[in-house]
């Protein structure tokens, strides 16, 4: 997830890459991260966006798109 956070990731696709069921991946994420798949992915994206936001030459909408948010309003929330 850290390497491909920019892509449109789905739980089923990540589970497939890990050679486990999506149910099992979901349980592991909840056990070790305390949140679900989309929350983990959003946290990764937000952390990357925070790094990019320190550069005043970058526009917020460009940063949102760079880290994988299609909808700027969703990114802003």
DATABEL-V174302 format. One record per residue. RES is the residue in three letters. PHI is phi in whole degrees, -180 to 180 (none if undefined). PSI is psi in whole degrees, -180 to 180 (NA if undefined). Layout:
res=RES phi=PHI psi=PSI
res=RES phi=PHI psi=PSI
//
This chain:
res=UNK phi=none psi=-36
res=UNK phi=-62 psi=-36
res=UNK phi=-83 psi=-30
res=UNK phi=-117 psi=24
res=UNK phi=-61 psi=-22
res=UNK phi=-74 psi=-23
res=UNK phi=-82 psi=167
res=UNK phi=-81 psi=98
res=UNK phi=-96 psi=141
res=UNK phi=-124 psi=150
res=UNK phi=-54 psi=-44
res=UNK phi=-63 psi=-38
res=UNK phi=-69 psi=-43
res=UNK phi=-66 psi=-42
res=UNK phi=-61 psi=-42
res=UNK phi=-60 psi=-43
res=UNK phi=-64 psi=-29
res=UNK phi=-90 psi=-2
res=UNK phi=61 psi=38
res=UNK phi=-135 psi=167
res=UNK phi=-76 psi=157
res=UNK phi=-65 psi=-32
res=UNK phi=-62 psi=-46
res=UNK phi=-66 psi=-43
res=UNK phi=-61 psi=-43
res=UNK phi=-61 psi=-44
res=UNK phi=-64 psi=-41
res=UNK phi=-64 psi=-44
res=UNK phi=-62 psi=-44
res=UNK phi=-64 psi=-38
res=UNK phi=-69 psi=-47
res=UNK phi=-94 psi=-27
res=UNK phi=-105 psi=-21
res=UNK phi=81 psi=4
res=UNK phi=-143 psi=171
res=UNK phi=-83 psi=179
res=UNK phi=-55 psi=-52
res=UNK phi=-65 psi=-33
res=UNK phi=-69 psi=-40
res=UNK phi=-63 psi=-47
res=UNK phi=-61 psi=-45
res=UNK phi=-64 psi=-38
res=UNK phi=-63 psi=-43
res=UNK phi=-61 psi=-47
res=UNK phi=-63 psi=-42
res=UNK phi=-66 psi=-41
res=UNK phi=-61 psi=-42
res=UNK phi=-67 psi=-39
res=UNK phi=-65 psi=-39
res=UNK phi=-58 psi=-42
res=UNK phi=-62 psi=-45
res=UNK phi=-71 psi=-30
res=UNK phi=-68 psi=-13
res=UNK phi=-75 psi=-12
res=UNK phi=-94 psi=107
res=UNK phi=-67 psi=-13
res=UNK phi=-82 psi=-11
res=UNK phi=-94 psi=139
res=UNK phi=-84 psi=147
res=UNK phi=-59 psi=-41
res=UNK phi=-64 psi=-35
res=UNK phi=-69 psi=-40
res=UNK phi=-63 psi=-45
res=UNK phi=-57 psi=-46
res=UNK phi=-67 psi=-39
res=UNK phi=-62 psi=-39
res=UNK phi=-90 psi=1
res=UNK phi=108 psi=6
res=UNK phi=-92 psi=120
res=UNK phi=-80 psi=-37
res=UNK phi=-101 psi=115
res=UNK phi=-62 psi=-34
res=UNK phi=-65 psi=-41
res=UNK phi=-64 psi=-41
res=UNK phi=-62 psi=-43
res=UNK phi=-64 psi=-35
res=UNK phi=-69 psi=NA
//
